[in-house]
Amino acid sequence: MDKSPVIRMWVTNKNNSEITTEINKAMVEFLSSAMENGCNGFTFAEDAERVIVFTVWSDEKVLEKFGSTDDYKNREKEIINSFSAADFQLSDDILFNSTAKILHTYTK
């Protein structure tokens, strides 16, 4: 497995649903747990039509290790439940879910 840094991206349609306090809480707790398990940074954002989440990892092995933890699985359930309670249809609305190797990054 390549030791290149990666990003994990997830984009879903909102279909007129709103980010609730419960969604925000579940997502921030999940992302905070990711940080405790090797994530180097994250972004949780929305525009009028989509919810966008991405995380940055030193390599895919670190990401996969986090994905196999009970904490990941439990927090993932909390996210799914919070989105479902807000009338998101995740099985139909997910537009993009992928891990990609970072070729170049610039931050100021």
N, CA, C and O atoms as a MOPAC input file, in Angstrom:
PM7 MOZYME 1SCF
protein

 N      0.83700 1    -1.17400 1     0.00000 1
 C      0.00000 1     0.00000 1     0.00000 1
 C      0.89200 1     1.25100 1     0.00000 1
 O      1.88600 1     1.31800 1     0.72300 1
 N      0.52900 1     2.20200 1    -0.79700 1
 C      1.28200 1     3.44700 1    -0.94400 1
 C      1.27300 1     4.24300 1     0.36000 1
 O      0.26400 1     4.26600 1     1.06500 1
 N      2.38000 1     4.89000 1     0.67800 1
 C      2.48200 1     5.70400 1     1.89600 1
 C      2.21100 1     7.18000 1     1.59300 1
 O      2.61400 1     8.04800 1     2.36800 1
 N      1.53600 1     7.47600 1     0.48500 1
 C      1.20100 1     8.85600 1     0.12200 1
 C      0.04900 1     9.36200 1     0.97400 1
 O     -0.81100 1     8.57800 1     1.37600 1
 N      0.01600 1    10.67300 1     1.25800 1
 C     -1.13400 1    11.23400 1     1.97400 1
 C     -2.39600 1    11.11600 1     1.12300 1
 O     -2.34200 1    11.15700 1    -0.10600 1
 N     -3.52700 1    10.96800 1     1.80300 1
 C     -4.81000 1    10.81100 1     1.11400 1
 C     -5.86300 1    11.72600 1     1.72600 1
 O     -5.74500 1    12.18600 1     2.86100 1
 N     -6.89300 1    11.96900 1     0.92700 1
 C     -8.09400 1    12.61700 1     1.44200 1
 C     -9.25700 1    11.65100 1     1.26000 1
 O     -9.30900 1    10.88900 1     0.29500 1
 N    -10.17200 1    11.69900 1     2.19400 1
 C    -11.40900 1    10.92900 1     2.11100 1
 C    -12.51700 1    11.95100 1     1.92100 1
 O    -12.67200 1    12.85300 1     2.74400 1
 N    -13.29500 1    11.82100 1     0.84200 1
 C    -14.33500 1    12.79300 1     0.51000 1
 C    -15.71000 1    12.14100 1     0.49500 1
 O    -15.87300 1    10.99500 1     0.07500 1
 N    -16.68900 1    12.89900 1     0.96300 1
 C    -18.07200 1    12.43800 1     0.97300 1
 C    -18.95500 1    13.63600 1     0.65300 1
 O    -18.88500 1    14.66700 1     1.32200 1
 N    -19.78800 1    13.49200 1    -0.37700 1
 C    -20.69200 1    14.57100 1    -0.78200 1
 C    -22.07900 1    13.97100 1    -0.94800 1
 O    -22.24300 1    12.93100 1    -1.58600 1
 N    -23.07800 1    14.63200 1    -0.36900 1
 C    -24.45600 1    14.15700 1    -0.49200 1
 C    -25.39100 1    15.32000 1    -0.80700 1
 O    -25.15500 1    16.45500 1    -0.39200 1
 N    -26.44300 1    15.02100 1    -1.53900 1
 C    -27.48800 1    16.01000 1    -1.80800 1
 C    -28.25000 1    16.31500 1    -0.53600 1
 O    -28.40400 1    15.45300 1     0.32900 1
 N    -28.73000 1    17.55100 1    -0.42400 1
 C    -29.55900 1    17.92700 1     0.71400 1
 C    -31.04100 1    17.73100 1     0.39500 1
 O    -31.82500 1    17.42700 1     1.29400 1
 N    -31.43500 1    17.89900 1    -0.85400 1
 C    -32.84000 1    17.75700 1    -1.25100 1
 C    -33.78300 1    18.47400 1    -0.29300 1
 O    -34.76200 1    17.90300 1     0.18500 1
 N    -33.46700 1    19.73500 1    -0.02500 1
 C    -34.26200 1    20.61700 1     0.83300 1
 C    -34.23900 1    20.24800 1     2.31000 1
 O    -34.96500 1    20.84900 1     3.10100 1
 N    -33.42300 1    19.27600 1     2.69700 1
 C    -33.24300 1    18.97400 1     4.11700 1
 C    -32.21700 1    19.94300 1     4.69200 1
 O    -31.42500 1    20.52600 1     3.95200 1
 N    -32.23300 1    20.10900 1     5.98500 1
 C    -31.34100 1    21.04900 1     6.64900 1
 C    -30.38500 1    20.32200 1     7.59400 1
 O    -30.71000 1    19.26000 1     8.12400 1
 N    -29.21600 1    20.89800 1     7.79600 1
 C    -28.27800 1    20.38200 1     8.78700 1
 C    -28.83300 1    20.74600 1    10.16300 1
 O    -28.95200 1    21.92300 1    10.50600 1
 N    -29.16600 1    19.73400 1    10.93500 1
 C    -29.73700 1    19.95500 1    12.26600 1
 C    -28.62500 1    20.00500 1    13.31400 1
 O    -27.46700 1    19.69600 1    13.03100 1
 N    -28.99700 1    20.39400 1    14.50800 1
 C    -28.05200 1    20.37500 1    15.62600 1
 C    -27.52800 1    18.96800 1    15.84900 1
 O    -26.35100 1    18.78200 1    16.16000 1
 N    -28.40100 1    17.96900 1    15.69200 1
 C    -27.99600 1    16.57600 1    15.89600 1
 C    -26.99800 1    16.12300 1    14.82700 1
 O    -26.03200 1    15.42600 1    15.13600 1
 N    -27.22700 1    16.51500 1    13.58100 1
 C    -26.28300 1    16.17800 1    12.50800 1
 C    -24.93400 1    16.82400 1    12.79900 1
 O    -23.89300 1    16.16900 1    12.73700 1
 N    -24.96500 1    18.10800 1    13.11700 1
 C    -23.72600 1    18.82600 1    13.39500 1
 C    -22.95500 1    18.16900 1    14.54300 1
 O    -21.74300 1    17.96900 1    14.45500 1
 N    -23.66500 1    17.84000 1    15.60700 1
 C    -23.03400 1    17.21500 1    16.77300 1
 C    -22.42600 1    15.86100 1    16.40100 1
 O    -21.27400 1    15.58200 1    16.73600 1
 N    -23.19800 1    15.02400 1    15.71000 1
 C    -22.71200 1    13.69100 1    15.32700 1
 C    -21.49700 1    13.79200 1    14.40000 1
 O    -20.53400 1    13.03800 1    14.54000 1
 N    -21.55200 1    14.72300 1    13.46100 1
 C    -20.45000 1    14.85800 1    12.51200 1
 C    -19.19400 1    15.39200 1    13.19500 1
 O    -18.09700 1    14.88900 1    12.95000 1
 N    -19.34000 1    16.39400 1    14.03900 1
 C    -18.17100 1    16.95000 1    14.72800 1
 C    -17.56600 1    15.91700 1    15.68000 1
 O    -16.34300 1    15.83200 1    15.79400 1
 N    -18.39900 1    15.13300 1    16.36300 1
 C    -17.87200 1    14.08000 1    17.23700 1
 C    -17.13200 1    13.02300 1    16.42500 1
 O    -16.07500 1    12.54800 1    16.84200 1
 N    -17.67900 1    12.65000 1    15.26900 1
 C    -17.01700 1    11.68500 1    14.39200 1
 C    -15.67000 1    12.23300 1    13.93100 1
 O    -14.65600 1    11.53900 1    14.00100 1
 N    -15.66300 1    13.47200 1    13.46200 1
 C    -14.44000 1    14.07500 1    12.94200 1
 C    -13.41000 1    14.31300 1    14.04200 1
 O    -12.20800 1    14.19100 1    13.80600 1
 N    -13.87400 1    14.65100 1    15.23600 1
 C    -12.95700 1    14.80000 1    16.36800 1
 C    -12.31800 1    13.45700 1    16.71500 1
 O    -11.13200 1    13.39100 1    17.03600 1
 N    -13.10900 1    12.39400 1    16.64900 1
 C    -12.57900 1    11.05400 1    16.87200 1
 C    -11.56000 1    10.69800 1    15.79200 1
 O    -10.53900 1    10.07200 1    16.07800 1
 N    -11.83700 1    11.09500 1    14.55800 1
 C    -10.87800 1    10.86200 1    13.47300 1
 C     -9.54800 1    11.54400 1    13.79100 1
 O     -8.48200 1    10.96900 1    13.57100 1
 N     -9.61400 1    12.76800 1    14.30800 1
 C     -8.39000 1    13.50200 1    14.66300 1
 C     -7.60500 1    12.76300 1    15.74700 1
 O     -6.37500 1    12.74300 1    15.72300 1
 N     -8.31300 1    12.15900 1    16.69100 1
 C     -7.66400 1    11.39800 1    17.75500 1
 C     -7.05400 1    10.09500 1    17.24000 1
 O     -6.24200 1     9.46600 1    17.91800 1
 N     -7.45800 1     9.70100 1    16.03200 1
 C     -7.00200 1     8.43600 1    15.45600 1
 C     -6.15200 1     8.62400 1    14.20200 1
 O     -6.10200 1     7.74300 1    13.34500 1
 N     -5.48900 1     9.76500 1    14.09700 1
 C     -4.52000 1     9.94100 1    13.02500 1
 C     -4.90100 1    10.87000 1    11.89400 1
 O     -4.07600 1    11.12800 1    11.01600 1
 N     -6.12100 1    11.38400 1    11.88200 1
 C     -6.52400 1    12.34100 1    10.85600 1
 C     -5.73800 1    13.63800 1    11.05600 1
 O     -5.55400 1    14.08900 1    12.18600 1
 N     -5.28000 1    14.22800 1     9.96100 1
 C     -4.49200 1    15.46000 1    10.03600 1
 C     -5.33000 1    16.72000 1     9.90100 1
 O     -4.83200 1    17.81300 1    10.16900 1
 N     -6.57800 1    16.60300 1     9.49600 1
 C     -7.44800 1    17.75800 1     9.35900 1
 C     -8.74500 1    17.36100 1     8.68100 1
 O     -8.83300 1    16.31500 1     8.03900 1
 N     -9.75100 1    18.21200 1     8.83300 1
 C    -11.03900 1    17.91700 1     8.20700 1
 C    -11.77600 1    19.20200 1     7.86300 1
 O    -11.47700 1    20.27700 1     8.38200 1
 N    -12.75000 1    19.05400 1     6.97000 1
 C    -13.67300 1    20.12800 1     6.63500 1
 C    -15.07400 1    19.52700 1     6.57100 1
 O    -15.28300 1    18.47600 1     5.96600 1
 N    -16.02600 1    20.20400 1     7.20000 1
 C    -17.44200 1    19.84100 1     7.16200 1
 C    -18.14400 1    21.09600 1     6.66900 1
 O    -18.12500 1    22.12600 1     7.34400 1
 N    -18.76500 1    21.01600 1     5.49600 1
 C    -19.32800 1    22.20800 1     4.86800 1
 C    -20.66200 1    21.88700 1     4.20600 1
 O    -21.03300 1    20.72700 1     4.02800 1
 N    -21.36700 1    22.95200 1     3.85000 1
 C    -22.59600 1    22.79700 1     3.08000 1
 C    -22.72900 1    23.97500 1     2.12900 1
 O    -22.21600 1    25.06400 1     2.38400 1
 N    -23.42500 1    23.73400 1     1.03500 1
 C    -23.90300 1    24.82600 1     0.20400 1
 C    -25.40700 1    24.65300 1     0.11900 1
 O    -25.97000 1    23.87300 1     0.88700 1
 N    -26.05900 1    25.32800 1    -0.75700 1
 C    -27.52300 1    25.26200 1    -0.81100 1
 C    -28.03600 1    23.87400 1    -1.17100 1
 O    -29.16100 1    23.51400 1    -0.82500 1
 N    -27.21500 1    23.09800 1    -1.86000 1
 C    -27.68000 1    21.81400 1    -2.38300 1
 C    -26.97700 1    20.57900 1    -1.82900 1
 O    -27.48400 1    19.46700 1    -1.97800 1
 N    -25.81200 1    20.75500 1    -1.18800 1
 C    -25.01100 1    19.60000 1    -0.81600 1
 C    -24.38900 1    19.73100 1     0.57600 1
 O    -24.21300 1    20.83000 1     1.10400 1
 N    -24.06600 1    18.57400 1     1.14800 1
 C    -23.23400 1    18.48100 1     2.34700 1
 C    -21.90400 1    17.90300 1     1.87500 1
 O    -21.87100 1    16.93100 1     1.11900 1
 N    -20.81000 1    18.50800 1     2.32600 1
 C    -19.48500 1    18.12600 1     1.85800 1
 C    -18.59900 1    17.87200 1     3.07900 1
 O    -18.51300 1    18.70800 1     3.97800 1
 N    -17.95000 1    16.72200 1     3.10100 1
 C    -17.03300 1    16.38500 1     4.19400 1
 C    -15.76400 1    15.82700 1     3.57300 1
 O    -15.81700 1    14.97200 1     2.68900 1
 N    -14.60800 1    16.32200 1     4.04600 1
 C    -13.37800 1    15.64600 1     3.66800 1
 C    -12.40500 1    15.65200 1     4.82000 1
 O    -12.36200 1    16.57200 1     5.63800 1
 N    -11.62400 1    14.59000 1     4.85300 1
 C    -10.60000 1    14.41800 1     5.87500 1
 C     -9.26300 1    14.21100 1     5.17900 1
 O     -9.20900 1    13.74800 1     4.03900 1
 N     -8.18400 1    14.56000 1     5.87600 1
 C     -6.83400 1    14.42600 1     5.34400 1
 C     -6.06900 1    13.45900 1     6.24100 1
 O     -6.10900 1    13.56500 1     7.46700 1
 N     -5.37500 1    12.51700 1     5.61400 1
 C     -4.67100 1    11.45700 1     6.33900 1
 C     -3.24500 1    11.32400 1     5.81200 1
 O     -2.99200 1    11.59100 1     4.63800 1
 N     -2.31700 1    10.91400 1     6.66900 1
 C     -0.91900 1    10.75400 1     6.26500 1
 C     -0.76000 1     9.64900 1     5.23200 1
 O      0.11200 1     9.72700 1     4.36800 1
 N     -1.59600 1     8.62300 1     5.31700 1
 C     -1.62500 1     7.56600 1     4.30500 1
 C     -2.89600 1     6.74500 1     4.50000 1
 O     -3.58300 1     6.86100 1     5.51400 1
 N     -3.18700 1     5.92200 1     3.51300 1
 C     -4.42900 1     5.15400 1     3.51900 1
 C     -4.47000 1     4.11700 1     4.64100 1
 O     -5.54700 1     3.77200 1     5.12700 1
 N     -3.32200 1     3.62700 1     5.04500 1
 C     -3.26600 1     2.62500 1     6.11400 1
 C     -3.79600 1     3.20600 1     7.43000 1
 O     -4.52000 1     2.52800 1     8.15800 1
 N     -3.44000 1     4.44800 1     7.73300 1
 C     -3.92800 1     5.10800 1     8.95100 1
 C     -5.45200 1     5.28200 1     8.87000 1
 O     -6.16000 1     5.03100 1     9.84600 1
 N     -5.95000 1     5.70900 1     7.71000 1
 C     -7.39600 1     5.84500 1     7.50000 1
 C     -8.09700 1     4.50500 1     7.68800 1
 O     -9.11400 1     4.43200 1     8.37700 1
 N     -7.57100 1     3.46000 1     7.09300 1
 C     -8.18900 1     2.13700 1     7.21300 1
 C     -8.16800 1     1.62500 1     8.65100 1
 O     -9.11100 1     0.96800 1     9.09200 1
 N     -7.10700 1     1.92000 1     9.37500 1
 C     -7.03800 1     1.50900 1    10.78400 1
 C     -8.15700 1     2.16400 1    11.57700 1
 O     -8.82000 1     1.50200 1    12.37500 1
 N     -8.37500 1     3.46600 1    11.36400 1
 C     -9.48600 1     4.15400 1    12.03800 1
 C    -10.82200 1     3.53800 1    11.62400 1
 O    -11.69800 1     3.33700 1    12.46400 1
 N    -10.98200 1     3.24000 1    10.33700 1
 C    -12.23500 1     2.66900 1     9.84100 1
 C    -12.57300 1     1.31500 1    10.42500 1
 O    -13.72300 1     0.88300 1    10.34800 1
 N    -11.60600 1     0.64000 1    11.00200 1
 C    -11.86300 1    -0.67900 1    11.58500 1
 C    -12.13300 1    -0.62200 1    13.09300 1
 O    -12.35500 1    -1.65900 1    13.72000 1
 N    -12.11600 1     0.58100 1    13.67800 1
 C    -12.31900 1     0.70100 1    15.12700 1
 C    -13.80500 1     0.68200 1    15.48400 1
 O    -14.65800 1     1.02000 1    14.66400 1
 N    -14.09500 1     0.28600 1    16.70900 1
 C    -15.47100 1     0.34200 1    17.21000 1
 C    -15.95100 1     1.78700 1    17.29900 1
 O    -17.12500 1     2.06900 1    17.05700 1
 N    -15.04900 1     2.69900 1    17.64300 1
 C    -15.41800 1     4.11500 1    17.72100 1
 C    -15.92700 1     4.60500 1    16.37000 1
 O    -16.94200 1     5.29800 1    16.30400 1
 N    -15.23000 1     4.25000 1    15.29200 1
 C    -15.67100 1     4.61700 1    13.94500 1
 C    -17.07300 1     4.07000 1    13.68000 1
 O    -17.96300 1     4.80500 1    13.25100 1
 N    -17.25900 1     2.79200 1    13.93300 1
 C    -18.54100 1     2.14600 1    13.64000 1
 C    -19.67500 1     2.76200 1    14.44800 1
 O    -20.76100 1     2.98500 1    13.91400 1
 N    -19.43900 1     3.04000 1    15.72400 1
 C    -20.48200 1     3.64000 1    16.56500 1
 C    -20.80400 1     5.05900 1    16.13600 1
 O    -21.97500 1     5.43500 1    16.07900 1
 N    -19.79600 1     5.84700 1    15.83600 1
 C    -20.01700 1     7.24000 1    15.42000 1
 C    -20.64800 1     7.30300 1    14.03100 1
 O    -21.44200 1     8.20000 1    13.74600 1
 N    -20.29700 1     6.35400 1    13.17400 1
 C    -20.92000 1     6.28600 1    11.85400 1
 C    -22.42800 1     6.04400 1    11.99900 1
 O    -23.22600 1     6.65700 1    11.28900 1
 N    -22.81500 1     5.15800 1    12.91100 1
 C    -24.23500 1     4.90600 1    13.16500 1
 C    -24.93500 1     6.17400 1    13.63700 1
 O    -26.05500 1     6.45600 1    13.21300 1
 N    -24.28100 1     6.94900 1    14.51800 1
 C    -24.85200 1     8.20400 1    15.00300 1
 C    -25.07000 1     9.18200 1    13.85300 1
 O    -26.08400 1     9.87900 1    13.80500 1
 N    -24.11600 1     9.22900 1    12.93400 1
 C    -24.26000 1    10.11600 1    11.77000 1
 C    -25.44100 1     9.67000 1    10.91600 1
 O    -26.28600 1    10.48700 1    10.55200 1
 N    -25.50400 1     8.40100 1    10.59900 1
 C    -26.59300 1     7.87900 1     9.77000 1
 C    -27.93800 1     8.14600 1    10.43300 1
 O    -28.87800 1     8.58300 1     9.76900 1
 N    -28.04100 1     7.89000 1    11.72100 1
 C    -29.29900 1     8.13100 1    12.43600 1
 C    -29.68000 1     9.60300 1    12.43400 1
 O    -30.85400 1     9.93300 1    12.26600 1
 N    -28.70400 1    10.50200 1    12.61900 1
 C    -29.01600 1    11.93300 1    12.65300 1
 C    -29.45100 1    12.43500 1    11.28000 1
 O    -30.36300 1    13.25700 1    11.18400 1
 N    -28.81400 1    11.95300 1    10.22000 1
 C    -29.22900 1    12.34700 1     8.87400 1
 C    -30.61600 1    11.79200 1     8.55200 1
 O    -31.44600 1    12.48800 1     7.96600 1
 N    -30.86500 1    10.55100 1     8.93200 1
 C    -32.17800 1     9.94300 1     8.68500 1
 C    -33.28100 1    10.68700 1     9.42500 1
 O    -34.36400 1    10.89900 1     8.87900 1
 N    -33.01200 1    11.08400 1    10.66300 1
 C    -34.00200 1    11.83100 1    11.45400 1
 C    -34.32100 1    13.18400 1    10.82100 1
 O    -35.39400 1    13.73800 1    11.06200 1
 N    -33.41000 1    13.72000 1    10.01800 1
 C    -33.61600 1    15.01300 1     9.34900 1
 C    -34.14000 1    14.82500 1     7.92100 1
 O    -34.11600 1    15.75900 1     7.11900 1
 N    -34.60800 1    13.62900 1     7.61300 1
 C    -35.21600 1    13.29400 1     6.32200 1
 C    -34.24700 1    13.23800 1     5.14000 1
 O    -34.66300 1    13.36600 1     3.98900 1
 N    -32.95200 1    13.04800 1     5.42700 1
 C    -32.02700 1    12.77000 1     4.34200 1
 C    -32.23400 1    11.32000 1     3.92400 1
 O    -32.50600 1    10.46100 1     4.76300 1
 N    -32.10600 1    11.05100 1     2.64300 1
 C    -32.19100 1     9.69500 1     2.11100 1
 C    -30.79000 1     9.30700 1     1.62900 1
 O    -30.51500 1     9.30800 1     0.42900 1
 N    -29.91400 1     8.97800 1     2.57100 1
 C    -28.50900 1     8.77700 1     2.23000 1
 C    -28.29400 1     7.72500 1     1.14800 1
 O    -27.40300 1     7.87500 1     0.31200 1
 N    -29.08700 1     6.67300 1     1.15300 1
 C    -28.88100 1     5.62700 1     0.14100 1
 C    -29.11600 1     6.15800 1    -1.26900 1
 O    -28.53400 1     5.64400 1    -2.22400 1
 N    -29.96000 1     7.17900 1    -1.41600 1
 C    -30.24500 1     7.76900 1    -2.72200 1
 C    -29.46000 1     9.04800 1    -2.98200 1
 O    -29.18500 1     9.38100 1    -4.13500 1
 N    -29.09600 1     9.77000 1    -1.91900 1
 C    -28.56000 1    11.12100 1    -2.06700 1
 C    -27.04300 1    11.22800 1    -2.13200 1
 O    -26.52700 1    12.27700 1    -2.51800 1
 N    -26.31600 1    10.18300 1    -1.77000 1
 C    -24.85600 1    10.28900 1    -1.79900 1
 C    -24.40200 1    10.44000 1    -3.24900 1
 O    -24.68200 1     9.59500 1    -4.09900 1
 N    -23.69700 1    11.53400 1    -3.50500 1
 C    -23.20200 1    11.82900 1    -4.84400 1
 C    -21.80100 1    11.28600 1    -5.06500 1
 O    -21.45900 1    10.83500 1    -6.15800 1
 N    -20.99100 1    11.33700 1    -4.00400 1
 C    -19.58500 1    11.02400 1    -4.15900 1
 C    -19.03400 1    10.54100 1    -2.83600 1
 O    -19.27500 1    11.15900 1    -1.79900 1
 N    -18.29800 1     9.44300 1    -2.85800 1
 C    -17.69800 1     8.87600 1    -1.66400 1
 C    -16.41800 1     8.19400 1    -2.11700 1
 O    -16.47100 1     7.12000 1    -2.71600 1
 N    -15.25800 1     8.80300 1    -1.83800 1
 C    -14.02700 1     8.28600 1    -2.40800 1
 C    -12.81900 1     8.65100 1    -1.55700 1
 O    -12.84100 1     9.62300 1    -0.80200 1
 N    -11.77600 1     7.85900 1    -1.69200 1
 C    -10.46700 1     8.16300 1    -1.13600 1
 C     -9.53800 1     8.45500 1    -2.31300 1
 O     -9.52800 1     7.72600 1    -3.30500 1
 N     -8.75700 1     9.53600 1    -2.18900 1
 C     -7.86800 1     9.92200 1    -3.28700 1
 C     -6.47800 1    10.25400 1    -2.76000 1
 O     -6.33300 1    10.84100 1    -1.68700 1
 N     -5.46800 1     9.87700 1    -3.51800 1
 C     -4.08800 1    10.20200 1    -3.18600 1
 C     -3.86600 1    11.69100 1    -3.44800 1
 O     -4.25200 1    12.20800 1    -4.49700 1
 N     -3.24800 1    12.36900 1    -2.49600 1
 C     -2.94700 1    13.79900 1    -2.65600 1
 C     -1.68000 1    13.92500 1    -3.49800 1
 O     -0.63200 1    13.37000 1    -3.16800 1
 N     -1.80700 1    14.66100 1    -4.58200 1
 C     -0.67100 1    14.88100 1    -5.46800 1
 C      0.08300 1    16.15700 1    -5.11500 1
 O      1.30500 1    16.22600 1    -5.25000 1
 N     -0.65200 1    17.15900 1    -4.66500 1
 C     -0.03800 1    18.43500 1    -4.29300 1
 C     -1.00200 1    19.19600 1    -3.40000 1
 O     -2.20600 1    19.21600 1    -3.65300 1
 N     -0.47800 1    19.81800 1    -2.36500 1
 C     -1.28000 1    20.63900 1    -1.45500 1
 C     -0.56800 1    21.95300 1    -1.23700 1
 O      0.65700 1    22.00400 1    -1.13200 1
 N     -1.34700 1    23.01200 1    -1.17000 1
 C     -0.81300 1    24.32600 1    -0.82800 1
 C     -1.71200 1    24.92300 1     0.22800 1
 O     -2.92600 1    24.99000 1     0.03800 1
 N     -1.15300 1    25.35100 1     1.32200 1
 C     -1.89700 1    26.07800 1     2.34600 1
 C     -1.11500 1    27.32700 1     2.70900 1
 O      0.11100 1    27.36900 1     2.60400 1
 N     -1.82700 1    28.30700 1     3.12300 1
 C     -1.20100 1    29.58100 1     3.47100 1
 C     -1.28900 1    29.82000 1     4.95300 1
 O     -0.81600 1    30.84500 1     5.44300 1

